[in-house]
């Protein structure tokens, strides 16, 4: 779902539209994103939310709309590992 979808996130309509197109209930969808609007849209739709953590959004790990967060560790140009934390 891009920012061009209207109404934009955090409105859940985009996620609900996708869930309907896929023929699944929204509570079986996982919204993955890197912003408060992403996780809020997911929560508003009834989906589970995954925050992709960066230095800029690390403060959202403890946000009420973040169900799970994922940190990616990168050293130089080499990606070494992903760490998934169930919150």
C-alpha positions in Angstrom: 0.0 0.0 0.0 1.6 3.3 -1.1 1.1 6.8 0.2 -1.0 7.4 -3.0 -3.8 5.2 -1.7 -6.7 7.4 -0.5 -7.6 7.9 2.3 -4.0 7.6 3.4 -2.7 5.8 6.4 -3.4 5.7 9.4 -6.9 5.2 7.9 -7.4 1.4 7.7 -9.2 1.4 4.4 -6.2 0.4 2.3 -5.5 -2.7 4.5 -9.2 -3.6 4.6 -9.3 -3.3 0.8 -6.3 -5.6 0.4 -7.8 -8.1 2.8 -11.0 -8.1 0.9 -9.2 -8.6 -2.4 -7.3 -11.5 -0.9 -10.5 -13.0 0.6 -9.1 -13.1 4.2 -10.4 -11.4 7.3 -8.3 -8.4 8.4 -7.3 -10.1 11.7 -5.4 -12.6 9.6 -3.3 -9.9 7.9 0.1 -8.6 9.1 0.8 -5.0 8.4 4.6 -4.4 8.1 5.9 -0.9 8.2 8.4 1.6 9.5 6.2 4.4 10.8 3.6 5.2 13.4 1.0 5.6 10.5 1.8 2.1 9.3 1.3 0.4 12.7 -1.7 2.6 13.5 -3.4 1.7 10.2 -2.8 -2.0 10.9 -4.2 -1.7 14.4 -7.2 0.3 13.1 -7.9 -2.5 10.6 -7.6 -5.2 13.2 -4.4 -6.6 11.7 -1.3 -7.6 13.6 1.5 -5.1 13.2 5.3 -5.4 12.6 7.6 -2.4 13.0 10.8 -2.5 10.9 13.1 -0.7 13.3 15.7 1.9 12.2 17.6 4.5 14.1 14.9 7.1 13.2 11.9 5.1 14.5 13.4 3.1 17.4 11.2 5.1 19.8 8.1 3.3 18.3 9.2 -0.1 19.7 7.2 0.6 22.8 4.3 2.2 21.0 0.8 0.8 21.7 0.3 -0.1 18.0 3.5 -2.2 17.7 2.8 -5.9 18.2 6.2 -7.2 17.0 9.3 -5.4 15.9 12.2 -6.4 13.7 15.7 -5.0 13.9 18.2 -5.4 11.0 21.8 -5.3 11.9 24.1 -4.0 9.2 27.8 -3.5 9.5 29.2 -1.6 6.6 27.7 -2.9 3.4 27.2 -6.4 4.8 23.9 -7.5 6.3 24.6 -10.0 9.1 21.4 -10.9 10.8 17.7 -10.1 11.4 16.4 -10.2 14.9 12.7 -10.7 15.4 11.4 -9.8 18.8 7.8 -10.7 19.8 6.5 -7.9 21.9 
